[in-house]
């Protein structure tokens, strides 16, 4: 068809039907992970980085749960996102300001 001008579409042409996308229900898995992560507690004798790392895991799961339940509501996502950012910064500071070696 190169070099030709199409004056009309084929009258029998139909646009392709959109694919139906079924969203997976992540709620049961997220609920289970949150329940399990709630038991993560670092003792005094453990590495200093474990406590903030466990907090980061919990904050990540809470954000994922909020994102699943309210994917288009930025106001609802703001609070768990801020908590996640604080947890990440705490891990970053702990690693940076400690004698933690990789």
C-alpha positions in Angstrom: 0.0 0.0 0.0 3.0 2.3 -0.1 2.4 5.3 -2.3 -1.4 4.8 -2.3 -4.1 6.8 -0.6 -6.7 4.9 1.4 -10.0 6.5 0.7 -12.1 4.2 3.0 -11.7 1.3 5.4 -12.8 -2.1 4.7 -16.6 -2.1 5.6 -16.2 -5.5 7.3 -13.3 -4.4 9.4 -13.8 -4.6 13.2 -11.4 -3.3 15.8 -9.8 -6.0 17.9 -11.7 -6.8 21.1 -9.8 -5.6 24.1 -8.2 -8.3 26.2 -9.9 -8.8 29.6 -7.3 -8.4 32.3 -8.1 -10.1 35.5 -6.3 -8.5 38.5 -4.9 -11.0 40.9 -6.2 -10.8 44.4 -3.1 -10.1 46.4 -5.0 -9.4 49.6 -4.7 -12.9 51.2 -1.0 -13.1 50.6 -0.4 -9.5 51.7 -2.4 -10.1 54.9 -0.4 -13.3 55.6 2.9 -11.5 55.0 1.9 -8.6 57.2 0.9 -11.0 60.0 4.2 -12.8 59.7 6.3 -9.6 59.5 4.6 -8.3 62.6 6.6 -10.9 64.5 9.9 -9.7 63.3 11.6 -8.1 66.3 15.3 -7.6 66.7 16.8 -8.3 70.1 19.4 -6.3 71.8 22.1 -8.8 70.9 21.4 -8.7 67.2 23.1 -6.5 64.6 22.2 -2.9 64.9 20.9 -2.9 61.3 18.3 -5.6 62.0 15.7 -3.4 63.8 15.4 -0.8 61.0 15.6 -3.5 58.4 12.5 -5.2 60.0 10.7 -1.9 60.2 11.4 -1.4 56.5 9.9 -4.8 55.7 6.7 -4.0 57.7 6.4 -0.5 56.1 6.9 -2.0 52.6 4.1 -4.5 53.2 1.8 -1.8 54.6 2.4 0.3 51.5 1.8 -2.6 49.2 -1.4 -3.4 51.0 -2.6 0.2 50.7 -1.6 0.3 47.0 -3.6 -2.8 46.3 -6.7 -1.6 48.2 -6.6 2.0 46.9 -4.5 2.1 43.7 -5.8 5.4 42.5 -6.2 7.3 45.8 -3.0 9.2 46.3 -4.3 10.7 49.5 -4.7 7.2 51.1 -1.3 6.2 49.8 0.5 9.2 51.1 0.7 8.1 54.8 2.1 4.6 54.2 4.5 6.0 51.6 5.8 8.5 54.1 6.2 5.7 56.6 8.1 3.7 54.1 10.4 6.6 53.2 11.2 7.2 56.9 11.9 3.5 57.4 14.2 3.5 54.4 16.0 6.6 55.6 16.5 5.0 59.0 18.1 1.9 57.4 20.3 4.2 55.3 21.4 6.2 58.3 22.0 3.1 60.4 24.2 1.6 57.7 26.0 4.8 57.0 26.7 5.9 60.6 27.6 2.5 62.0 30.6 0.2 61.6 28.4 -2.0 59.5 30.6 -3.7 56.9 29.5 -5.2 53.6 
